[in-house]
């Protein structure tokens, strides 16, 4: 053995050096895993699935075809990132009871509803301020395209300008809403949402120890499913966009009689929103995101406000252009997605 090799082995045998090596390994490996996790939605997914407080305690089933609405009155949510009270009118939508008749309506799920932001910070409230006229917020948390349009048909069928927000998780409900008979779809939806709400209520009754076990168990399950290296990506899978757009347009097609003569705006938020426009842990838009979208939508809607009697159905896509002629396009819609996190599992919002 040469002196240099012997010296190296002697150094490794030194207790101090060995301790330093073990310490470095214990630091490097967790640091690497933490860095990998921060580059994905892994930590956010754990928070959303097991820790975050949701609106389910304020949500109720109704007989209407949109199936769910918020309870009239106030609903308080307090999490690590926000502490807000969300107020709802007598119909269960996030509007003041004294709101006058509106020719602009905002449709969507909990993103358009304004989950986690104050009443005056929602997209609908800010849009009304910028345009100088009332805007009705008909967004329903935990909904998808068909039920959002049912809420519109029931509540404000006379609104001429309609902002229809889409989220990637709508696909998992849009597909069965197209393939199942209406009665089967409604029964399946109500059963599944009831189970989701019951499981959520049960998890919140577990106490600190039970919640900790649930969180650790979910994290371990996600790691096993990812085989320890394929953590969920932060970016959405673009291979599904055409499939999503097709299902979205087909659902819209069923509401041609209701939407005839209306203007439906689908904003492409991908070029507008930044990571700072979302809560860090929660996957919803924060106040900054709502302000940014309201400004962009106001620019899109102003030209249409001068049209008193629209004579055709249009779908306006930001940054410009409109599909017209009384038919919705059968292909992909340019953009049109408000990102709601990249959790591929069905996650009611």
N, C-alpha and C positions, 0 to 999 in steps of 0.2 A: 504494500500500500504506500502510495506517495505521500509526502508530508502534507500537501494541500488537501488531499482527500481525507487523510486522518484528522486534520484540523477541522474540516467540515463536520465529520461525524462527531467529533468531540463537542463542537458547538451545539449540535442538535441534542446531544446528551446532557447539556447544561440545563438544569431545572429552570433557570430564569428565561433562557431562550425558548425552551419548550412551552413555558407558560405564555410568553408573548405570542408565539405562533398560534396556540390554541385561542388566545384572546382575539387575534386578528381574524381567525376563521369564524369565530362566533359573531364578530362584528360584520365581516364582509358578506357572509351568506344572508343574514337578515336584511342588511342594507340592499343587497341585490334584489331580494324578493320584494322588499318594500318599493324599490324603484320600479320594478316590473308591474307591481299592483297599481302604482300611481299612474302608469301609462295606459291603464285599462279602466273599465268600469267595475272592476272587482269590488273595491271598497265601497263605491257608491251603491252597487247592487246589494251588498250586505246591509247597508244602512236603510235602503228603501224597503227591503224585504222583511227586516226583523226589528228595526229600531224606530223608524219614522212614525209619528202620529199622523193619522189620516182623517178624512172627513166622514168616515163611514157612520159615525154616531149621529151625524146630521143628515144622512141620506135616508130617503124613504121610498118604498115602492108605491106606485100610483097606478090607476086603472088605464091611463092613457097609453098609447102605443110606444111612447118614449120610455115607459117602464119605471124610471127613477127620476127623482127631483130632490132638491134640498128642502129641509123643513123650513117653513116660514119663520122669520125672526133672525136672531143672531146665532152664529156658530163660531166658537173660539178654538183656534189651533195654536199650540205652543210647542215649538221644537227647538233644537239647537240653533237654528238659523232665523226663526221668525216667531213672533207672538202677535197674532192678528185676530180680530173679530170680523167675520164676513156676514153681512146682513142680506136678507132675502125678502122679496115682496110676498104678497099673499099667495101668489101662484108658485112660490118656491124658486124664483130666479133672482139673480143678483142685481136687482134694480130697486130704487126707492119707490115706495107705493105711489108717490105723487108724480111719477114720470109721465109726461104727456105722450100723446100718440107719436110714434117714431116711424120714419120711413127708412131708417137704417137699423139692421139687426146684426149682431155678432153671434155666430153659431160655432160650436166646437165642444171640446171636452174640458178637462180641468186647466189646461193651458190658457185657453181663451177665457174661461171662468175667472181665472186669477188666483189660483191656489197659492197661498203664502204671502199675498200682498194685500194692502188695505183697499177699502172700497173705492177710494179716489185714485188708486194707482193701477186699476185694471185697464186693459186694452180698450174696453168699451167706454169707460168713463173718460179716459184721456182722448179718445177719438172724438167723443162728443164735445169736449172742450175745444179741440183744435178746429172742428168743423162748425162750431157754433149752433148745433142743433142736437136734439136728444138721440141717443143711440141705445137700443134695447139689447141687453146682454141675455141671450137665451142659451148660453153654454151650460152643459150639464156634465159634472164630473163623472168619470167612469162610463162615458158614452162613446159611440162611434157614429159613422156618417149617417146611417139610416135613422137612428133615433134622434140625431141632431136635426135632421130634416123633418121628422115627425113633430118635434117641439116647435119648429118654425111654422109648420102647417096648422098646428093647434093654436099657437099663441099670437103670432104676428104675420098672417098670410098676406097682409097688405103692404109690408115693407118692400120698397122697390130696390134697395141696395142691401146686399147681404154678404157679410164676410164669413166664409166657411173655412174654419181652421181644420187642418188634417194633421194627424200624428201617426208615426209608423206603426204603432200598436193597434190602429184601427183595422188593419188588414185582417187580424184574427177574428174580428167580429163581422167585418164586411163580407168575407167569404161565406160563412154560414147564413148570413142574412139574405144572400142571393140564392143559395142552394136549397134551403129548407123552406117548407111551407110556413106561412106567417104564424100559425098557431104553434107549430113545433118550435120555431125560432124563439117566440116569446116565452114558451114554457122552459126551453133550455136555458135561455138567458137569465130568467128569474131564478131558476134553480141554481145556476152557477154563481150568480152574484150573491144570492143568499148564503151559499157556502163560503164564499170569499169573506163576506161580512161577519159570519159566525166565527170563522177561523181567526180573523183579526181581533174580534172581541175576546175570544179565548186567550190569544197570545198576550193581550194587554192585562189579563187577570193573573198572569203567571208570577208576578213579583220580580224583584231584581235578579234572584238566583235563577228562576225559570227563564227569564229573558236572556240572561247570559248564556245559559245552556243552548237556547234556541239559536242565538247569534253564532256561537262557536260551531254548533252542528251544521248550520246552513253554510258557513264559511268552509268547513271541511268538505261538505258535499260538493260545493262549487269547485274546490281544488281538485277533488277526485275526478269530477266530470271533465275538468280541463286538463287532466293528466299532469298537473303540476306545472306545465309550461305554456299550454294554450289557453291563457286567460282571456276572458271576453274582451274583444277589441273595443276601443273608444269610438271608432268610426263605424257608421252603419254599413251593412252589406248592400252595395249598390246593385247587385245582381237581382234583387227583389223589386227594384223601383218600378220597372215596367209592369210587373204583376200587380203591385199596389195601385198604380195609376189606372190600370184596366178595371180592377174591382171598384175603385172609387168612382170612375166615370159611369160604370154600369149601375151603381146605386143611384147616382144622380139621374140617370135616364128614367128610372121608375118614378121620378117626381117631376117629370116634364109638365104635367098639367098644373102643378102648384107653382113651378118656377117660370112658367111661360110669361114673357114680358118683364122678367126681373133681371137684375144684374148681380151675378154671383162672383165675388172676388176671392181668389185663392192666391195668397201671397207666398212667394218663394223666399223663405227666411234664411236660406243657407248662405246667401251672400251678404246678409244684413247683420245677423246675430253673431256675437262673440262669446267666448267661454265665460267672460265676466258678466254676461247678461243672464246667466243661470245661477241658481244657488249652487254652492260648492258641493254639498252632499245631496240635497234634494235635486230631482231632475226637472224641476219646473222653472219657468222664467221668473226672474226677480223684477224689482221695480224698473231697473234700467232696461231690461228686455221689453217690458210692456211699453215704455216710452219710445224705444226705437221702432217697434212695430207700429205703434199708433201714428208716428210721424210719417212713416213710409206709406201706410194705408191712407192717411189723409191726403197725401199727394195723388194717390191713385183715384180716390173717390171724388175729389173736388170737380173734375170735369163732368162727372155724371150727375152731380147735384143740379145742374142747370137743365137737365133733360126732364121735363115735367111728365111727359107721357112716353116712356120707352116703348118701342114698337116691336122689339125682338128680344129673345133671350141671349144674354152674353155672358161669357166667362172671361173676366179680365185677369191677365197674368202679369205680375210685376217682373221686369220694370216697364213693360208696355204691351200694347196689343190687346185684341179681344177676339174671342171666338163668337161668331154671330150666325144668324140665319135660322134660329129656332132649334138647332140640334147641337148636342154636346159632342165634342170630338171623340172618336173611338180609339184614339191612340193615347200615348203618354201625355200628361200635362206637364208643361215646363215647370220644374221645381215643385212647389206646392206643399212641401213638408215642413212642419214646425217640429224640429227635432225634440224628442222627449226622452232622451237617454237611449242607450243602446242595449238595454236588457232584452234579449230576444224572446223571453217568455211573455205570455199574455199578462199584462200588468194594468188593471183598470186604473184610469186616471180621471 
